[in-house]
């Protein structure tokens, strides 16, 4: 009997150990997530896109210990990710521009009007066995999504971009998404039944002949980050540390969950809420004031950055999908006047660059001759004594027109709100904690968190 009991005890412990290992693996992957390798693109001298594929990435795999999608710098300050959709022979990978503004990841689907060139073919839902449109009676078909008219029984989306009058509309859908891993010999990871938008019509969608759509990192329940977090794959946190053009042969990471470096040394400020039903899942922070060259500009007041949570006008947001910082007109006018006065006191005079309308403020001179006179900008947040320092190299760009050299201010006016753009986020790690509604940020040598291409 003792031998029988001993056998049963050993068997029970063995089974218990296997269950513990399984739960441990699930807990580990659930807490940390998985890796998403990406392909970088850069603008060449001819103005076209060049794709640089690192050796060994053709047959990648998955690393279930972390979510680390490598980001694709485009034209200096736009980033995208590469994801697959479908299964088996119908599976294709697409490049989606990163976005913190809109509530939905979406991509162009056949048929899509107008026809546009992109990297790879347009997604064909008819041959994807796990594709389903979301019915109008589905609980997920709530604002900002709408029921299709004429008794079609489908749920529709209509995404309006905040710049250039762009928009996309189509059907709210689900399918299996695939994330090609970076570890040699590792399996490919997939997440079943993610909600996304299948766009059958776009207007003025500037995809640079590459992007098939947009990946949302917004806080809305249908965004990519929220869906991953709800499945225990991202711990409701994501982080990035962007590098400049001098590191164009390296690529950084978009990190989720436990793969985010320690942020105990970082400054932080509260993330404010907008109305999700109005599409307000953007990441608002309370901007209290601005300093130029270390001097607080008292003419720029907190009232200039007040947000209306219902209309979504005003306020200050962060968006990696916006190339450079945009500022509400009242604050912009004060800042520009102070920049002009600062430069004039150092013998540098304002200039107009013929035919360049988007650069509102420029100065005569080469980068080398003016660089030492360029001022920094500091953003002050409230109620915490947290400040974001932006060095001059991130605020000004060198421009040559008809063999004449200029240096121009990269910040531009924007009527709807202030947006801290990707160009002014370089060399600072930003971590968005959705669970605790906090934004963490700290200076970092971001090139150390990269891999060679």
DOROLO-170671 format. One record per residue: x, y negated, z of N, C-alpha, C, O, CB in turn. Coordinates in steps of 0.02 Angstrom, whole numbers, plus 50000, padded with zeros to 5 digits. Glycine has a CB too. Example, Ala and Ser with C-alpha at 12.3 -4.5 7.8 and 13.67 -1.06 7.14 Angstrom:
<nodes>
506605028450390506155022550390506605016550390507125016650423505655022450452506425011250354506845005350357506454999850394506704994350402507045003050286
</nodes>
This chain:
<nodes>
500415006050000500005000050000500434993750000500274988749968499535000050060500994994250038501424988350042501714986649973501784980849956501984989450092501884991949935502164990749868501634987649823501784983349782502434997249837501014989849830500464986949790500374979549807500324975349763499804990849801500354978249873500284971349894500874967049871500784961249851500214970949971501474970049873502064966249851502014964649777502184959149754502704970149865501774969649738501694968649666501184963149652501284958749611501484975249631500614963549689500084958549678500334951649698500174946649665499454960449719500724951249752500984944749774501464941849722501434935849707501334945449841501894946049695502364943849643501984941449581502144936349551502864949449624501474945449562501074943649504500724936949514500714932649470500554949149490500434936049575500084929849591500564923849588500394918649561499764930249660501164924649617501654919249617501894917649546502004911849530502254921049660501964922949505502174921749436501654917749398501814912949362502294928449401501014919749406500474916149373500434908949398500354904349359499804919649384500504908249465500474901549494501034897149467500934891249453500514901949570501634900149459502204896449432502074894149361502224888449343502834900649435501784898649320501624896849251501124891149248501184886449208501364902849213500604891549291500094886349293500404879749314500254874449287499524888249341500864880149366501194874049389501614870949334501624864849326501624875549450501974875249297502374872649241501934869449189502104864149162502784878249210501364872649174500914869849124500644863149146500614858349108500344874649110500434862849211500174856549237500714851349239500594845449225499874857549306501324853449257501884848749259502034845949190502164839949183502504851949287502014850249140502134847949071501594843149050501724838049018502174853749023500964844949067500404840549049500464833849084500364828649054499744843849065500634834149149500704827949186501274823749159501214817549156500824829349258501814826949140502384823249115502224819849049502354813949040502984827749106501934823749003501774820848938501214815748945501204810748910501574826148888500734817248992500194812549001500434805949029500194800649009499674815549047500914806249075501164800149105501614796349058501644790149061501534801649170501974799949014502484796648974502284795848901502404790648871503124800448979501984800948872501774800548802502234804148754502514809348771501724793548782502314801448695502724804548643503044799248599502864793348603502294809348601503504801348557503904796548518503624795548447503354800148417504624798948513503684789548423503464787848355504034784548316504154778648325502844783148357504384788148275504934785148236504654780848179504134782448151505414790548208505014775548162504784770948110505334769548059505924770848071504544764448141505134767048002505604765347948505654757747943505144754447934505384768447881506264754947948506324747647943506304745147871506514748647824506974745347975506044739247863506034735847798506304728847806506184725447856505304735647768506684726647757506964719947759506864716547691506844719947640507714720047778506804710047692506764706247630507464705547600507924703447635506434699247641507534707347537508184706747504508274699547478507814695547482508254711847446508864698247452509004691447426508534689747368508394683947356509734690947402508294694947333507854693747276507134692647298506694691247257507884699547228507004693147364506334692047389505904698347390505314697947406506004686847348506194704147373505824710347373505974714047439506384711847479505994714747311505624719747448505734723647509506204729347494506174732547441505074726247537506644730647542507114736147536506984740947593506964738947651507844733647536506904747347577506784752347629507434755847646507784758447601506254757447607507604755947710508224759047732508064765147774507794764447829508664754047772508214771047749508064777147784508694779747819509194780947787507794782447736508664780647885509234783447920509324790747904508844794247889509154782547995509944793047907510084800047893509734804547944509734803048004510834801347893509444809947920509144814747965508434813247984508124817248019509544815348026508144807547962507464805947980506944809047934506344808747948507374798547981507164812047879506684814847832506294820547864505704821447849507044817347770506624824347908506284829747941506344828648017506734831848051506574836647920505934823948042505964822248112505524826848153505234831648128505754815048123505494825248217505074829148261504804824748316504854818548313505444835048291504524827748367504214824048420504594825048486504824830448501503494826148429504634819648523504924819948590504364818448639504164812648645505524815048598504114823448674503514822448715503674819148781503224818348822503174829048728504294817048792504454813748854504324806248852504344802948904505174814948872504194803548793504094796248790503744794348726503764798048677504764792648796503434788448727503174785448666503664780048648503714775048684502434782648675504024780748594504514775848573504484774648498504934776948462505214778048594503964771248473503964769848402504474764548386504474759148416503264767648380504904765948339505404760948319505064755748275504674757548231506004764248282505214749448286504854744248251505224741948188505834742448184504744738448297504844739548140505104737748075505124730148068504604727048057504674740848018505714727048073505744719848062505604718347989505894721447945506424717048083505154713547976505014711647907505064704047902504744700447941504304714047885505464701647856505544694447846505744690947911505564685247922504914691447818506124694547953506394691348012505984692148075506264692548129506504684347999505314692248070504924692048132504234695148125503784693248162504854685148156504144699948079503514703648075503694710948082504204713248056503144702148006503274714648117503444721548134502864726148116502284724248119503604722248209503044732348097502534737248080502734744148106503304745248126502434737448004502264748648105502374755548127502154760348073501754758648030502004756948194502414766348076502234771448026501844777048060502084780048109502874774347992501244778448035500824783748063500554788048007500484785747950500254780848106500384794248024500064798647976499334799547993499134798848050500424805447974498944801147943498234802347953498024808147909498274809047854497814795947937497564812247935497364818247899497714824347925498034824147978497494817447824497664829847889497984836047909498164840247848497864839447795497524840147957498644844747858498844849247803499084845447742499454840547748498264853647784498884847747683499104844747620498794837847610499044833947569498924849147562498274836347647497944829747639498254824447684498034818747684497204830347653498764826347723499074821747770499554816947734499974819147694499444825647825499494810547749499934805547720500134800547774499764799447822499584801847660500724797647765500964792547813500884785647783500984784547723501704793847832500694780947826500564774147805500904769247853501004770847912499804772747802501074763447827501384758247868500854753147886500524750247843501984754947830500784752047952500284747447978500634741748016501054742948058499794751148023500444735648001500734729748035500474729548107499884730748119500544723147997500914727948154500714727548224500334721148237500474715848208501324727948270499844721548282499384716048295499134716348367498924721548390498794716048245499164710648402498914710248471498264706348475498024705048530499434707148516497984704448418497414699948417496754703648408496274702348443497494694848363496724708248360496094711248341495964717848376496434721248397496084712348266495324719848383495144725548425495214732348393495114737448426494454724748447495394732648329495334738948293495934740148248496154735648212494704739148253496204746248250496684748448199496284750148136495784753748139497104754748224496504747548080496134748948018496614749847960497194747647963495634743248002496374753147908496774754147848496324754347787495724755647792497194760547854496614753047729496244753047666496064760247647496484764647650496654749647610495434761247627495184767847607494864767447538494604762247518494674770547659494904773047502494594773247436493834773347441493554776847484494834779447396493474769447398493754764047356493834757747398493454756547445493284762647295494344753747382494454747447418494534741847367494944742247321495074747947464494134736747375494134731047329494424724947365494234723547422493404729547303494884721347332495184722747266495734727947272495964729447327495454716247235495944730647216496494735347216497144731547232497274726047206496554738947147497544734547276498174731447295498714736847298498574742647315498114727847363499324734947282499884739547289500054740247363500034735347400500494737047249500234746247384500464747447452500954753247450501044756447399499864749047500501274754447506501744760047511501344766447518501064767847572502254759047570501314770447466500914776547466500224775347437500034769547425500854779347536499844780647427499184780147398498674777847450498794778547510498964786847368498124775147427497594773047472497254779247501497134784047466497074768547434497104779047565496824784747600496154786947570495704782847560496724783147675496114793447554495504796247524495134800347577495344805847593495684800647461494604797747603494224801147656493904807547631493774812047671493704796547684493774808047566493414813947539493814820347546493524825747547493244812747466494474819847550494884825847553495184826947623495584831447633495444825547502494974822847671495224823547739494704827547780494164824947793495364816547773494854833747798494354838147829494104835847897493554837847917494634844947836494494831747932494284829647999494034822448001493914819648055494864830448047493954819447942493694812547940492944812547952492574816647925493854809247872492724807747994492014806848006491874799348014492254795748047491774810748069491334796947984491134790147999490724790348063490414795348079490724787047940490724784848099490354784348162489644781948148489544776948114490714779548212489164785648174488464784048161488254777748197488544775848248488014789948181487734774548171487494768348201487184769648270487124764948309486974765048157486994775848284486714777648349487244779548400487084780748459486214783348341487874779748379488414781648424488524776148476488494770248460489064782848384488644778048540488754772948593489334768248578489364762748605488874776348659489804770448535490374766148518490194760648468490584756048457490934770348489489594761148439489384756148390489054750348426488454749148421488884759248339489464746648463489244740648498489694734848478490214735848447489264741748576489484728748495489854722748476490594723448495490754725648550489544716448509491044721548448490924717548388490724721648326490704718848271491534713748372490574728148333490384732248276489624731948267489254730548314490614739448286489394733448205488694732548190488414738648152488794742348120488584726248148487764739548158487434744848120487344742748048487154737048033486754746548152487484747348002487404745947931486674745147914486244748647943487724751447888486514740747868485824739547848485564744847800485924749447781485764732747817484944744147781484614748447731484604755747751484634760247709484964747747664484554756947817484464763847841485034768547826484924774647821483854766547812485654765947819486214770347802486474774247862486834779247854486774766247773486304772147922486484775747982487224775647999487474780248033486274782747975487594770647975488314770247988488484763948026488094759148028488704770547922489064764148057489304758448097489844754748058490294757848031489574760848167489794748248055490254744348014490684739748057490504738048114489864740147962491264737748030491694732848062491844727248012491824728247951492354736048087491994721448039492184715647998492714711848036492554708148083491554711147981493344712648016493904709448051494094703048014494214703147954494514714348055494104697548050494304691148022494974689148053495034688648114493754685648034495464687948010496124686048034496114678648052495734674748024496664687447982496554676848100496544669948124496914665248077496874659148085496844669648192497284667848028497644663447982497474665447910497274671047896498404663847994497554660747866497504661847793496814663947770496734665647711498004666947772496304663847813495634665647792495564672947771495134674547731495414661347736495994677347797495974684347778495444688047817495254686047872496664687647789495204693647788494724697847822494714704847791494944705847735494024694747820494434709547829494354716447804493704719147834493554717747892494964721047823493334723047795492724726047822492624732947792492864734547738492114721647807492254737147828492134743947807491774747847861491364745047897492794747347789491934754347867491584758747912492014760647972492604762147966491374765047876491704760448031492034762848091492054770548086491534773748074491664760448156492644773448096492744780548080493194783948132493454780748177493044781348010493264790548125493754794348165494124799248120493854801548069493404798148223494744800748138495134805848104495724807548149495834804348201495374803348033496104812648128496694814648166497294810448144497424809748085496844822148156497644807648193498244803748178498854807848196498854811748243498244797048217499374806848156499994810748164500564805848174500594800648141500114815348103501024807648219501604803348234502234807348223502384811948262501564800448306502604805748171503194809348152503754807848202503954802148210503414807548080504004813048235504494812048288505194811048263505334811848203504494817848335505644809348309506334807848290506834813248309507404813248286506554801348321506624817948351507074823148372507154828648320506654831248297506844826148436507774830548301507874835748251507554842348273507684844748328508624836748238507154845148230506844851548244506244851248289505944856448303507344856048273506074845348314505494844748357504854845048316504864843348257505524838248398504304847148346503674847448309503384840448297503594835648329503174851748347502914840048252502564833748240501964833448287501594838348294502344833148165501864827748318501314826948365500714823948331500784819848285501534822648424500114826048353499514822948326499024821748383499024825148434499194827348272498604816748373498074815148420497424815448381497334811948331498174808148454496974819748403496354820948366495834815548380495784812948436496074827848383495444814048328494844809948336494944802848359494524800248396494404813148383495484799548337495574792448354495094788148313494984789448254496304790248343494824783148345494374778448311494794773448271495284770748297493904774748361494604772248209494934767148168494434764448118493884767048111495564770048132494634759248083494204756348032494424758447963495014757847945494194748848038493954760847923494084762647853493854756747810493254755947799493724769347833494324752747786494144746547750494014748047676494434750947642494704741347757493444745947653493274746547582493274739847547493144739447487492594749847575493414734547584493454727947555493924723647597493864723447658492754724647550494394720247563494824715547597494834708947559494704708847499495554718347604494974703647594495014697147562495654693647586495744692547646494394692747578496084692047538496694688347553497134691947604497464688847645496524681447579497124698647602497554702647646498244702847615498354706247565497264709847656498714699247645499394698747618499804704447648500054703947704499714691747635499854709847611500194715847637500894716747609501224721747623499794722047622501124712047569501804712247540501934718747503502494721147499502324711347596501404721547474501434727747435501674733747476501904738747448501894726747375501634733247542501884738547586501344741147632501184747147633502484736047626501054736647672500624738847726499944741247701499634738247657500524733147775499714746747730499044749447714498514746347759497924746947744499044757047721498724743147813498244740347860498594737647921499154735347917497724745447880498244738047978498484734948039498384739748098497864743048102498114728348053498884740148142498804744048204498694739148262499094734648273499434748448217498154740248299497964735748353498264738048420498194743848440497214735348359498594733348454498824734348523498434729848571498654728348626499584732848528497844727748548497384723648586497114727548647497214733648651496804721348541496794724148695496534727548754495814730248744495534733048792496544722748812495534729648685494854732248672494854739948674495364742948655494584729748603494324743148696494294750448701494444754248637494654760048639493624752548725494344751048578494484754548515495184753248489495354755648435493984752448463495594749548526496284748448504496704754748513496504759348548496604742548542497274754848480497724760648484497974761748555497964767448580498324759648437498194756448589498464757148656497924759448705498074763648748498764750548680497314756848700496794758848746496584766148735496464769848783496184754348739496554768248672496364775248659496894780048684496734785348712496244776248584497534778348674498074782548700498064782748776498154788048807498754780048676497944776948807497934776548880497364780648909497444783948959497894769348903496784780248876496204784148900496324791648897496004795448933495584782348859496794793748854496964800848848497574802648890497824808248887497094802648775497804797848931498374799148975499044799348940499504802448965498274805449010499104795948882499724796348844500154790048847500714790048822499554797848773499904784748878500284778448876500304774748942500644769648946500004774048823499944777048992499944773949059499754766649057499954762749101500634774749091499374764649006499104757749001499654752449000499544746849022498634756349059500244754248975500784749348970501154750148904501254755748880501274750149030501364744548876501814744848818502314739148823502184734148857501424744548751502874739948789503424735248797503834734948733503874739848695503864737048857504144729148720504604728448664505134723248680505034718948722504234726548599505694723848646506254719248654506534718048584506884722348557506814722148704506384712348555506524711148484507234708348473507484704448514506014706248455507544710448418508214708048401508184703548340507704703748302508694713948387508694699348332508704694548277509004697448213509184703348210509094688548297509054693148162509284695248096510014697448097510224701148052509184689648046510394695148146511094697248148511174704648162511714707448154511474693148200510624707948183510634715148196510184718748146509834723548164510414716648268510194716448083509724719248034509894726448013509504729547977509724714947972510454729048036510614736048023510434740548082510614746348084511364736748007510064737648129509834741548187509084740448195508804735748168510214739448251508764744948231508054744248242507874745548315508174749748348507664749048196507384741848338507184742348408506614747148418506444751048374506994735648434506314746848478505794751648496505184748048525505244742848558506064756648547504624750848511504014749148546503914754848596503814760548577503394748348497503934753048661503924758248713503264758348750502954753148763504504757248763503044764448767502434765348805502574769148870503024773348873501904768948763502174767548921502164771548981502834772149015503184767149024501914778348966503014778249035503614779449075504254778249037504794778349067503604786449100504224777148972504824775748934505044768448939505574766648913504714777548861504654764348973504824757248981505364756549035505284759349090504184753048999505894752849021506424751849072506154748449135505614745449134506994747749043506534749049188506344745949252506244738449244506664735049214506874747449306505684735949270505524728849264505494725349332505194719949338504864727949228505804728349383505774725449450506114718549453505964714549498506094730149500506564717249406506914710849406506564705549364506764699749363507624711749380506034707449330505704703049281505234698049315504974699349369505314707149231505154692349283504634687649303503964690249277503944694349232504784680449276503424687849307502774690149284502244684749292502314680149332502564696449321501724685349252501144680949257500524684949241500564690249211501214674749210499964682349261499334685949253499094685849181499134680749147498804683049299498834691549158498504691849093497764690349103497434693649144498594698849060497504685449067496814683349075496364687049026496604689548975496754675749065495724687249041495244690949000494844686248955494694680648974494764694949044494684688748895494184685648853493584690348850493614695848876494464684148782493044688148817492454692248810492584697748759492654696248699491834688048790492614704048781492744709548734492204710048681492344711648624492804716148771491584708748700491024709248652491104704248595490824705248541490364708048688491484698748608491604693848555492264695148519492494690948480491604686848585492564700848532493204702348501493784699448540494344698948514493224699748431493664697548604494164693948642494634698348682494714697148742493844689248687494934703248653495404707548689496114705048683496584708848695495364714548664496214698748664496884695948657497204695148725496874695348777496854689248620497864694248725498244693648786498354686248802498834683148778498914697348781497914683548844497954676548864498394675848927498384680048971497254673648877498774670448929499134668448988498964661049002498784657448956499914669548981499034659049064498874652149081499494647749076499914647749120498574651649152499544644149020500114639649008499974633049043499454629949031500234638648932500434630849085500324625049127500694618849102500484613149117500534626549197501244619849065501624614149042502234616349002502374622248995501834609849099502604611348975503174612648932503744607948951503634602048965502994611948857504354610648950504954606548959505354606748894505354611748859505384609049019505694601248880506134600848822506824599148847506924593948879505884595448770507314603448831507994602248854508044601848929508474598248955508254595948824507624605348965507634605349038507234599849071507224599449132508334604849061506914595549031506524589949059505784591149049505564592048992506744583149027505394591149103504684592349099504334586649061504444580849076504384593149169503924588549012503554583548973502884582349006502414586148998503454585948898502834576949045502234575549084501634573849041501064574349064502374569849133501754571748979501184570148935500834576448910500274575948884501434566148875501144582248918500824588548901500514591348965500874593149011501334593748869499854591548967499494593349028499174600249022499074602748967498954588149043499004603349079498664609849078498014609749040497814614849011498534612249148497664604049038497024603649003497094605048929496614607248897496724596749013497684603848901497794605048829497784612548813497714614448755498454602148807497844616848864497874624048852497294627748884497314633848892498534626748879496764624048903496184627248933495824631548881495794629848822495694622048962495564637348905495244642148860494504642548874494284642648931495564649048867494114642748821493394644148826493304651648817493394654048761492974640048774493144655548869493124662848864492574665448819492574671248800493044665848931492084661148802491534663448759491654662148685491524666348642490884659948781491924656048670492054654448600492744656848578492874657148518492004646948589493184658648626493864660848612494294655248583494824656648555493864666648564494084649048589494494643348568494904640848627494694641348685494044637648539495494638248611495934635748663496314641348696496294647148674495544631948714496674639648749497064644648784497734646048750497904642948700496684651048790498104650748780498754652648753498794660248752498664663548803499334649748796498964663148695499014670348688499714672148664500114667848645498484672948638499864678748666500484681348637500294686048581499804689748586500924685048691500684685848526500544690248470501174691848431501484687448402500024687148423501364698248432501944700448394501814700248319502274700348279502144707548415501174699948300500984699548230500994692548201500854691548142500314702448220501154687548242501224680548220501974679048216502324679548267500854675548267502214677048158502934676348147503254671148193503774672448223503074674448075502944665248200503224659948241502674656748283502084657448268503574654648198502884653348335502414650448383501984645048352502224640848313502784647648442501344645148370500864640048349500634636348411500584639248465500254643248311500484629948403500314625948462499714621448449499634618648395500904621648485499284620948499498704616548494498924609448476499424607148502498304616548561498554605948432498784599548403498984594248453499484590748443498254596848359498594593448508498764588148557499454589348587499854584648592498234587848612499584595448608500244596948637500784596748585501344594548599500224603848671500624598848524501124598948470501364591948454501964590848444500834602248407500904587148452501094580348435501574577448487502064574048469500464575848429501434578748550501884576348603502574579648596503084576348601501584577648673502574586248586503204589948581503624587548521504224586648528503074597448575503304586548464503654584248404503964577348416504534576148398503184584048343503574572848446503834566048460504454566348505504924562648496503284561648491504434570848554504994571448600505594574648565506164572748579504784575648661505484579448521506044582448484506374577248439506984576848435505784588448441505964573248404506224568048360506644563048401507184561148380505644564348323506374560948459506744556148501507394559148526507914555848529506304553848560507364565548545507964568948569508514569148516509094567648529507794576148592508314571048454508794571548400509044564648377509634563848362508484575148340508594559648376508784552948355509304550048403509764546548381508164548348351509234551448468509714548848517510404551748507510894549248534509474550248587510444557248468511084560448455511304559348383511754562848358511034567948469510994554548350511194552648283510954557148227511224556948172511924552248280510454561348241510174565948191509474563448172509064562248215510134573348217509354562448107508744559148085508264563948049508464568748017508924553348039507624562348057507094566348028507104565947952507294560847923506414564148055506904571547920506894571747847506294575647823505994579547861507554574947820506114574647761505564578347729505864582947676506244580747633505034573547698505684589447680505924594147630505394594647574504834596847587506054601247662505564592547513505084592547459504794599547446505164604447440505404589847395504134599947441503804606247423503744611347479503494616847467504164609247368503974609647539503924614347595503424611347646503614607247688504624615647629502794613547641502264610647683502214613747752502014610447800501604611347648502404620147758502304623547822502794621347875502664621947935502354631047812503374618647853503864616147901503744608647910503934604547869504604617547877503404606947965503164600147975503714595447999503674589347988502604600148025504224598148032504734593948062505434596448042505624601948061504664593748138505804592348005506474594247983506964588547994506764582748002506464596347909507614590247994508144585348004508684586447951508804592047930508434585848075509004581047931509564581447884510174584447918510324582847976509734574547855510534588847882511154591447907511204599047903510704602447897511244589347977511804601447906511914608747906511804611547977511804607848026512634610447881511704617947980511614621248045512214620148090512144618948150511484628748035512814620648061513424619948101513484612948130513714612148187514024621448058513284607848092513364600948116512824598848166512934594348206513344596248057512244602148164511684600148206511594604748267511304602548317511044600048166511824610848263511674615948313511774613648385511364615048428512094622048301512324610148398512494608048466511994603048494511954602048555513184605048469511604599748450511134594548472510414597248481509974593748505511124588848422510304603548461509624606248463509404607648535509784610448574509574612648421508784605648553508544606648622508204613448632507964616448584508064601048641508204615748693507824621648712507114619748731506964613848741508174625448770506684624748737505994623748761505864628748817506054634548812505474624548703505544626448870505354630748925504594630548934504304625148939505704628748991504284636248935503554636748946503434638249019503724642949047503234642148900503004634349051502844635149122502154638349129501664635949101502874628249159502124643749167501494647249178501224645849248501594643649292501574654849167500584647149257500244645949321499794651949337499524654949291499814639249317499704653749401499924650249461500624652249484500904649049529499444651549517500904657549455501584659649477502104654649451502004651549399501734666849451502654653949486503194649649462503604653049409504224653249412503644647449521503274655949359503614659649306503714655249245503254651749224503214666049287504314655349217504464651249158504784655749105505144660449120504944645349176504634654149042504934657548985505394652748950505164647748921504384660348937506044654148952506544649848920506644652148848506754658048836507214649948959506594647448801506694648848730507304644948706507294638748704506054647048688507814648448687508434645148668508364641648600507954643748559509024650148666508764636548587508694632648525508744636848461508404635448412509234627348522509154642048462509244646148402508604649548380508534651548322509774651448414508124650248426507484653448409506944648348390506404650248368507234657548467507104641948397506604636748384506714633048319506264629748294506614631748440507314633748290507474630148228507754634948176508064639948193507984624548243507634633248113507874637448057508244633048007508064627247997507284641148023508754635847976509134632347924508784633147857508584638647839509854634947920508714627647820508374627647755508814624047705509094618747720507664624347760508884626847646509254623547592508784622547533508484627347509509884627747570508724616347510508284614747454508664610247405508864604747423507624611347478508754612747343509114609047291509794606747317510004601047308508704602847268510144611547349510824610647374510874605647431511424603547449511264608447317510304603747460510304599247518510124603347579509664607447578509794593347508510494602247634510404606347694509954602747745510004596747756511084607847726509504606747774509054604247826509034609347884509214615147876508334603047798508824606947941508664611247998507954609448019507804603648034509184610348057507504614548022506794613248033506544616648096506784622048115506394615547973506044613548128505724616048188505234621648168504814620648125505354610348226505314627448199504914633248178504204633148206503774636648180505254639548200504074629348260503414628948290502954624848245503154619748217503444625948362502324627048238501844623648195501194622248232501044625648281501704627848132500804617248210500164615848243499624620848222499644623448166499924608748226499164622148267498614626848253498004624548293498044623748354498804634248270497444623448259496864620348290496534624648343496264621948392496364618648237496544631248335496134635548379496434636848447496074636848497496004642048345497094637948450497404639748514498164639348507498424638248453497184646748539498504640348562499234641048562499404648448560499104652448597499554637548624499864650448517500064657448509500824657848514501184654648475499814660348441501074661748562501794662948567501954668448518501744674248527502004664848641502334666848466502464671448411503104675448420503504674248465502484667748347503184680448375503754685048380504424681548373504904683648406503694690348326504464676348333505104673048322505394670048385506004669148390505024667748271504974668348433505204665348495505234670448553505344668648610504754659348515505124676848537505154682148586505824685948585505934690348627504594687048575506264684248539506884688048532507304687748596507314682848632507284685348473507654693348608508114693948665507774693048733508094690948781508674688848658507144694648736506764694948798506324701148796505974702248746506334688448809506334705048848505884710948851505214708648878505164705548931506184716648895504684710348841504004709048861503654715648877503694720348837503614705048807503334716048934502964722048953502244720048971502134715749014503314725649012501774723148937501064721848948500784727548991500764733248970500684721148880500564725749050500274730649097499514729549099499284725049133500594730049168499144733649062498424732749057498064734649121497544731749138498144736749000498334739449157498014741749218498014736449273497524735549309498344748149243498574732949279498644727849331498574720749304498644715949341499314728549366498424720149239498324713549207498924708949219498834703249241497684710349233499524711449206500124707549215500554707649152500594712749117500524710049274500864702049138501374701649086502044700849120502144696149159501244695649036502514705349107503194704949134503664702849078503594705149021503414711749166504144698649093504634696649043505294694949076505314692149131504374690649002505834696749042506504695549069507004695349011506934699148964506704700949121507514690849015508034690748963508384697548960508484700749011508554685148977508574699548900508904706048892509314705848828509134702448780508374711748890509854709548827510244710448765509884715848724510054721748727511004712448780509394713648686508954718348653509304722948603509064728448589508404714648618509884720748577510234725048528510494731448561510654736248526510814721148497510524731548629510744737548663510184742748666510314748648681510974735748733509564740748651509004745348650508804746648576508224746148558508404742548690509304748248536509194749448465509584755548442510004758148478509384743348423509434757848381509834763048349510044760648281509704756448250509434769848344510594763148257510834761248190510404764248136510134769748144511564763448180510324760548082509924763048026510364767047979510124769547929509584757147988
</nodes>
